[in-house]
């Protein structure tokens, strides 16, 4: 019985470390985009970027994200395989998540800016940005959790932007900057919650 109990404790510790690694990976993902947004706001504070430069910046950010976050994901997969003795992580969630971001992009950047909603063009851009982030991450969360009450750490990242939409709708000045700070707060809260969950998993 003593050996069984010790084995159970070892397995629980290993499982805790694996869970912690997954939480840390998620935190790195959001922290990366926090850095990208921060750099963007530093740049536009110094000079106004034309449309092509905005596209180039965010396109480059996506490419870097695929490379950097992909490498982190690769390390997590190696850890998972080592712990689970050759186990594999399913990839069925990839296409639905991509679809979620595509839907968010179409609504946030394609439809909303072309309407007459909100008080002015800047407010429409802010509403579009918040809607893009909110819908995309809400869809991603639903895909990852299957609609169950898991990955609660991620909720601030989409809930705060969605709640901020009615406020940005009525802002006559500074709406897009304010929207950026709202997203920053949501992402920061998500990072902190993921890191907290990681420490709790390690302490199991």
C-alpha positions in Angstrom: 0.0 0.0 0.0 2.9 2.3 0.8 4.4 1.8 -2.7 1.0 2.5 -4.3 0.6 5.7 -2.4 4.1 6.8 -3.3 3.5 6.0 -7.0 0.3 8.0 -6.9 2.0 11.0 -5.4 4.7 10.8 -8.1 2.1 10.6 -10.8 0.2 13.6 -9.3 3.4 15.7 -9.2 4.2 14.8 -12.8 0.7 15.6 -13.9 0.9 18.9 -12.0 4.1 19.9 -13.8 2.5 19.0 -17.2 -0.5 21.1 -16.4 1.7 24.0 -15.3 3.7 23.7 -18.5 0.4 24.1 -20.5 -0.6 27.1 -18.4 2.8 28.7 -18.9 2.6 28.1 -22.7 -0.8 29.9 -22.7 0.7 32.8 -20.7 3.6 33.2 -23.1 1.1 33.3 -26.0 -0.8 36.2 -24.5 2.4 37.9 -23.3 3.8 37.9 -26.8 0.8 39.7 -28.1 1.0 42.2 -25.3 4.5 43.0 -26.4 3.4 43.4 -30.0 0.7 45.8 -29.0 3.0 47.8 -26.7 5.6 48.2 -29.5 2.8 49.2 -31.9 1.6 52.0 -29.6 5.1 53.2 -29.0 5.6 53.5 -32.7 2.3 55.2 -33.5 3.0 57.6 -30.7 6.0 58.8 -32.6 4.7 58.7 -36.1 1.5 58.1 -38.0 1.7 54.8 -39.9 0.1 54.5 -43.4 -2.2 51.6 -44.1 0.4 49.5 -45.8 2.8 50.0 -42.8 0.1 48.8 -40.4 -0.5 45.8 -42.5 3.2 45.1 -42.7 3.6 45.4 -39.0 0.8 43.1 -38.0 1.6 40.7 -40.8 5.2 40.5 -39.6 3.9 40.0 -36.0 1.9 37.0 -37.1 4.9 35.5 -38.9 7.1 36.0 -35.8 4.3 34.6 -33.6 4.0 31.4 -35.7 7.8 30.9 -35.4 8.3 31.8 -31.8 5.1 30.4 -30.3 5.5 27.4 -32.5 8.9 26.7 -31.0 7.4 27.0 -27.5 4.6 24.7 -28.5 7.1 22.2 -29.8 8.9 22.1 -26.4 5.6 21.5 -24.7 4.7 18.7 -27.0 8.1 17.1 -26.3 7.4 17.3 -22.6 3.9 15.9 -23.1 5.3 12.9 -25.0 7.9 12.3 -22.4 5.4 12.3 -19.6 2.7 10.4 -21.5 5.2 7.9 -23.0 4.7 8.7 -26.6 1.2 10.2 -26.3 0.1 12.6 -28.9 -1.8 15.9 -28.6 -4.7 16.1 -31.0 -4.8 18.8 -33.7 -8.5 18.8 -34.5 -8.8 22.2 -32.7 -6.5 24.1 -35.1 -8.9 24.7 -38.0 -11.8 25.7 -35.8 -9.6 28.2 -34.0 -8.4 29.6 -37.4 -12.0 29.9 -38.4 -12.8 31.8 -35.3 -10.1 34.3 -36.0 -11.2 34.6 -39.6 -14.8 35.3 -38.5 -13.6 37.9 -36.0 -11.5 39.5 -38.7 -14.3 39.7 -41.1 -16.7 41.3 -38.6 -14.2 43.5 -36.7 -12.1 44.7 -39.6 -14.3 44.1 -42.6 -18.0 44.8 -41.7 -18.0 47.2 -38.7 -15.6 49.9 -40.2 -17.7 50.1 -43.3 -21.0 50.8 -41.5 -22.3 54.1 -40.1 -22.5 52.8 -36.5 -20.8 54.6 -33.6 -20.3 58.3 -33.3 -17.4 58.7 -35.8 -14.8 56.7 -37.8 -12.3 56.4 -34.9 -15.0 55.0 -32.7 -15.9 52.5 -35.4 -12.3 51.4 -35.6 -12.2 50.9 -31.8 -15.5 49.0 -31.9 -14.1 46.9 -34.7 -10.9 46.2 -32.9 -12.7 45.2 -29.6 -15.2 43.1 -31.6 -12.4 41.4 -33.5 -10.5 40.5 -30.3 -13.6 39.5 -28.3 -15.3 37.3 -30.9 -12.0 35.6 -32.0 -10.9 34.8 -28.5 -14.4 33.8 -27.4 -14.5 31.4 -30.3 -11.1 30.1 -29.5 -12.1 29.5 -25.8 -15.2 27.6 -26.9 -13.2 25.4 -29.2 -10.6 24.7 -26.5 -13.1 24.0 -23.8 -16.0 22.5 -25.7 -18.2 24.9 -23.9 -17.3 23.5 -20.5 -16.1 25.7 -17.6 -12.4 25.2 -18.2 -9.5 27.5 -19.1 -11.2 30.2 -17.0 -8.0 32.2 -17.0 -8.7 33.1 -20.6 -12.0 34.7 -19.9 -10.8 38.3 -19.2 -9.1 38.4 -22.6 -12.4 38.3 -24.5 -14.9 39.4 -21.9 -13.4 42.8 -21.2 -13.2 43.8 -24.9 -16.8 42.7 -25.5 -18.0 44.6 -22.4 -16.1 47.7 -23.6 -17.8 47.8 -27.0 -20.8 49.9 -25.9 -18.5 52.4 -24.2 -16.2 52.8 -27.3 -19.3 53.1 -29.4 -20.0 56.5 -27.8 -16.5 57.9 -27.5 -15.8 60.9 -29.7 -12.1 61.2 -28.9 -9.3 58.7 -28.2 -11.5 55.6 -28.7 -8.9 53.5 -30.5 -6.2 54.2 -27.9 -8.7 53.4 -25.1 -9.7 50.2 -26.8 -6.0 49.2 -26.9 -5.7 49.7 -23.2 -8.8 47.6 -22.6 -7.3 44.7 -24.5 -4.0 45.2 -22.7 -5.8 44.9 -19.3 -7.7 41.8 -20.4 -4.5 40.1 -21.7 -2.5 41.1 -18.6 -5.2 39.6 -16.4 -5.1 36.4 -18.4 -1.4 36.1 -18.2 -1.4 36.6 -14.4 -4.2 34.1 -14.0 -2.4 31.5 -16.1 0.8 32.0 -14.2 -1.0 31.7 -10.9 -2.7 28.5 -12.1 0.7 27.2 -13.1 2.1 27.7 -9.6 -0.9 26.1 -8.1 -0.4 23.1 -10.4 3.2 22.8 -9.4 2.4 22.8 -5.7 0.0 19.9 -6.0 
